[in-house]
Amino acid sequence: MAGWIIPLIVLLLSVPVGYLIAWLCKEELVPGRKWFRIIMGASVIIGIWFYLVNLLYITLTMVFILVCVTISLLKSFDKKWKKYRL
């Protein structure tokens, strides 16, 4: 049980990291929606694969990436958050 405390803390830190990335890249949120979805799909597939192979540290890395990208994708639909320039 104690071995899961540090990975859980790191996964919880993915939420503020996702907000930070979305805030730093406001102008790239709308054009990057396609890439966010591709990264999300790839991280799910890779995470499942490495879970089945029993490499949990790579699985946790893919979950971290999935959370960060999901927050960026959700923030790309927020009108107050994004800036879109052509």
C-alpha angles and dihedrals in degrees: 000000000000091000091068097056097084095044089048091052091048091050090050089052089059089076096063090039089055091051091047092051091047091049094048093048102040095140092052098051099088098044090044098057092102091052092046089057092047092050091047092052093046093049091050093049094044091044093052091046094052091044089057090047087051098241098134098173091064090045090054090049090054091049089051090052091045093054093047094048093044091056091049091049092049091048090052088070094050109102094202094050106047134070117201122192127170 
